[in-house]
Amino acid sequence: MRTHTKIFALAGLLVATPALAGCGTTHRLLRFEENADRPVMLLETRTEHSGVFSSSIEHVFWSCVQQGAELRCKRQCGGETDLRCPQTVFFLQ
């Protein structure tokens, strides 16, 4: 019976390791610029993904239009657009 307990403890540790290692995603607004001639705002964001074995940083550019109390933004690179966003990937050793 002790062997099963050790196996379950090891399995639990392996499952919990990513959470303990600080895996996650962080979004930051780096810059915004309003257009004086049109009701358009340009945003630049930075998305950081950190994992157990690798991390990546992606710069995303957005164009936004204010509609009433809402700000509607559309990606200008990455996602389903034809342009790739600048991206850096780190592999941890």
Backbone as CSV, one residue per row, in Angstrom:
resi,resn,N_x,N_y,N_z,CA_x,CA_y,CA_z,C_x,C_y,C_z
1,MET,0.816,-1.206,0.000,0.000,0.000,0.000,0.853,1.262,0.000
2,ARG,2.010,1.220,0.610,2.862,2.414,0.668,3.352,2.805,-0.729
3,THR,3.526,1.843,-1.612,3.975,2.132,-2.971,2.943,2.979,-3.696
4,HIS,1.653,2.658,-3.522,0.587,3.446,-4.154,0.587,4.869,-3.611
5,THR,0.808,5.049,-2.350,0.840,6.380,-1.748,1.985,7.196,-2.331
6,LYS,3.139,6.575,-2.491,4.283,7.274,-3.060,4.024,7.659,-4.515
7,ILE,3.389,6.764,-5.278,3.086,7.048,-6.683,2.112,8.213,-6.794
8,PHE,1.066,8.216,-5.954,0.092,9.309,-5.974,0.734,10.630,-5.547
9,ALA,1.624,10.587,-4.572,2.314,11.807,-4.133,3.202,12.349,-5.244
10,LEU,3.919,11.470,-5.940,4.777,11.895,-7.041,3.943,12.449,-8.193
11,ALA,2.838,11.795,-8.510,1.953,12.273,-9.580,1.384,13.646,-9.223
12,GLY,0.997,13.835,-7.979,0.486,15.134,-7.535,1.533,16.226,-7.642
13,LEU,2.773,15.902,-7.301,3.858,16.871,-7.408,4.107,17.248,-8.862
14,LEU,4.078,16.269,-9.765,4.291,16.550,-11.185,3.176,17.411,-11.770
15,VAL,1.959,17.183,-11.333,0.832,17.981,-11.819,0.897,19.391,-11.252
16,ALA,1.335,19.530,-10.006,1.375,20.838,-9.351,2.596,21.664,-9.745
17,THR,3.627,21.059,-10.313,4.864,21.773,-10.639,4.643,22.992,-11.530
18,PRO,3.863,22.908,-12.625,3.658,24.117,-13.436,3.029,25.260,-12.643
19,ALA,2.092,24.959,-11.785,1.460,26.009,-10.982,2.455,26.606,-10.000
20,LEU,3.300,25.767,-9.420,4.289,26.248,-8.467,5.404,27.018,-9.162
21,ALA,5.645,26.720,-10.419,6.723,27.369,-11.163,6.331,28.749,-11.678
22,GLY,5.101,29.171,-11.477,4.693,30.504,-11.889,4.266,30.603,-13.340
23,CYS,3.668,29.568,-13.887,3.177,29.608,-15.261,2.025,30.595,-15.339
24,GLY,1.947,31.302,-16.458,0.828,32.210,-16.606,1.030,33.163,-17.766
25,THR,0.079,34.076,-17.919,0.095,35.060,-18.986,-0.119,36.441,-18.383
26,THR,0.666,37.414,-18.871,0.556,38.791,-18.416,0.362,39.687,-19.631
27,HIS,-0.588,40.615,-19.543,-0.844,41.579,-20.616,-0.497,42.972,-20.100
28,ARG,0.228,43.740,-20.924,0.594,45.103,-20.533,0.311,46.063,-21.680
29,LEU,-0.203,47.220,-21.343,-0.378,48.284,-22.320,0.917,49.092,-22.342
30,LEU,1.598,49.094,-23.484,2.871,49.797,-23.605,2.696,51.238,-24.069
31,ARG,1.773,51.457,-25.003,1.640,52.783,-25.598,0.261,52.930,-26.211
32,PHE,-0.284,54.140,-26.157,-1.506,54.445,-26.890,-1.353,55.819,-27.512
33,GLU,-1.982,55.969,-28.655,-1.859,57.214,-29.407,-3.212,57.537,-30.033
34,GLU,-3.705,58.746,-29.771,-4.968,59.171,-30.356,-4.712,59.918,-31.660
35,ASN,-5.605,59.739,-32.615,-5.518,60.425,-33.892,-6.315,61.718,-33.784
36,ALA,-5.677,62.848,-34.115,-6.343,64.141,-33.993,-7.400,64.351,-35.072
37,ASP,-7.252,63.678,-36.220,-8.173,63.883,-37.337,-9.353,62.919,-37.359
38,ARG,-9.179,61.738,-36.785,-10.232,60.713,-36.821,-10.449,60.155,-35.413
39,PRO,-11.619,59.572,-35.171,-11.879,58.983,-33.845,-11.254,57.586,-33.704
40,VAL,-9.935,57.497,-33.943,-9.221,56.223,-33.896,-8.106,56.329,-32.864
41,MET,-7.909,55.259,-32.115,-6.815,55.190,-31.158,-5.961,53.978,-31.502
42,LEU,-4.644,54.137,-31.482,-3.726,53.042,-31.741,-3.121,52.590,-30.420
43,LEU,-3.106,51.276,-30.203,-2.554,50.706,-28.970,-1.437,49.740,-29.304
44,GLU,-0.480,49.640,-28.394,0.565,48.623,-28.482,0.582,47.888,-27.154
45,THR,0.409,46.578,-27.200,0.397,45.777,-25.980,1.517,44.742,-26.028
46,ARG,1.858,44.258,-24.861,2.874,43.207,-24.748,2.261,42.069,-23.960
47,THR,2.290,40.877,-24.537,1.750,39.688,-23.894,2.904,38.753,-23.565
48,GLU,3.047,38.421,-22.294,4.106,37.520,-21.849,3.475,36.211,-21.405
49,HIS,3.898,35.112,-22.021,3.471,33.767,-21.645,4.664,33.096,-20.985
50,SER,4.488,32.634,-19.756,5.596,31.932,-19.100,5.158,30.518,-18.774
51,GLY,6.033,29.571,-19.085,5.755,28.168,-18.837,6.906,27.527,-18.092
52,VAL,6.830,26.236,-17.908,7.858,25.509,-17.190,9.145,25.462,-18.004
53,PHE,9.053,25.189,-19.309,10.237,25.001,-20.134,10.500,26.136,-21.115
54,SER,9.540,27.019,-21.340,9.744,28.113,-22.280,8.891,29.311,-21.889
55,SER,9.288,30.458,-22.409,8.540,31.695,-22.219,8.531,32.435,-23.549
56,SER,7.511,33.251,-23.775,7.460,34.028,-25.004,6.890,35.410,-24.716
57,ILE,7.302,36.361,-25.552,6.806,37.732,-25.467,6.309,38.108,-26.857
58,GLU,5.108,38.663,-26.926,4.530,39.072,-28.207,4.077,40.529,-28.117
59,HIS,4.499,41.349,-29.073,4.010,42.719,-29.195,2.828,42.689,-30.151
60,VAL,1.705,43.246,-29.729,0.501,43.255,-30.556,0.089,44.711,-30.776
61,PHE,-0.232,45.043,-32.018,-0.674,46.380,-32.361,-2.168,46.336,-32.654
62,TRP,-2.911,47.324,-32.161,-4.365,47.379,-32.257,-4.795,48.735,-32.804
63,SER,-5.930,48.756,-33.511,-6.591,50.020,-33.832,-7.969,49.953,-33.178
64,CYS,-8.330,51.038,-32.519,-9.568,51.053,-31.733,-10.440,52.238,-32.133
65,VAL,-11.745,52.026,-32.054,-12.732,53.064,-32.331,-13.670,53.111,-31.137
66,GLN,-13.966,54.332,-30.659,-14.890,54.467,-29.536,-16.317,54.522,-30.065
67,GLN,-17.153,53.630,-29.519,-18.569,53.587,-29.872,-19.356,53.736,-28.576
68,GLY,-19.809,54.956,-28.321,-20.507,55.214,-27.060,-19.538,55.094,-25.894
69,ALA,-19.886,54.251,-24.925,-19.033,54.044,-23.760,-18.033,52.914,-23.967
70,GLU,-18.069,52.253,-25.139,-17.186,51.120,-25.419,-16.047,51.513,-26.342
71,LEU,-14.934,50.815,-26.182,-13.802,50.959,-27.071,-13.673,49.647,-27.831
72,ARG,-13.924,49.654,-29.134,-13.855,48.449,-29.976,-12.492,48.388,-30.637
73,CYS,-11.737,47.331,-30.344,-10.375,47.212,-30.866,-10.247,46.018,-31.805
74,LYS,-9.388,46.182,-32.801,-9.135,45.136,-33.785,-7.628,44.942,-33.890
75,ARG,-7.199,43.677,-33.846,-5.772,43.359,-33.993,-5.290,43.752,-35.368
76,GLN,-4.103,44.332,-35.425,-3.505,44.699,-36.709,-2.407,43.728,-37.121
77,CYS,-2.025,42.820,-36.211,-1.038,41.790,-36.537,-1.333,40.558,-35.696
78,GLY,-0.859,39.403,-36.163,-1.096,38.159,-35.438,-2.535,37.709,-35.558
79,GLY,-2.878,36.671,-34.828,-4.241,36.152,-34.867,-4.635,35.749,-36.273
80,GLU,-5.743,36.276,-36.758,-6.234,35.923,-38.089,-5.870,36.958,-39.148
81,THR,-4.927,37.854,-38.835,-4.496,38.836,-39.828,-3.395,38.241,-40.703
82,ASP,-3.035,38.955,-41.757,-1.972,38.496,-42.661,-0.577,38.852,-42.155
83,LEU,-0.489,39.713,-41.159,0.799,40.163,-40.639,1.147,39.454,-39.337
84,ARG,2.434,39.154,-39.165,2.900,38.542,-37.918,3.330,39.630,-36.954
85,CYS,3.030,39.456,-35.690,3.479,40.382,-34.656,4.913,40.031,-34.258
86,PRO,5.706,41.015,-33.821,7.039,40.705,-33.308,6.927,39.779,-32.096
87,GLN,7.745,38.744,-32.072,7.652,37.755,-31.001,9.037,37.247,-30.635
88,THR,9.240,36.997,-29.362,10.482,36.420,-28.852,10.134,35.195,-28.039
89,VAL,10.891,34.119,-28.223,10.655,32.876,-27.483,11.940,32.511,-26.752
90,PHE,11.815,32.152,-25.469,12.942,31.729,-24.649,12.740,30.284,-24.242
91,PHE,13.755,29.472,-24.373,13.701,28.098,-23.879,14.583,27.994,-22.662
92,LEU,14.014,27.572,-21.567,14.750,27.466,-20.314,15.476,26.141,-20.239
93,GLN,16.689,26.172,-19.761,17.481,24.948,-19.680,17.731,24.582,-18.242
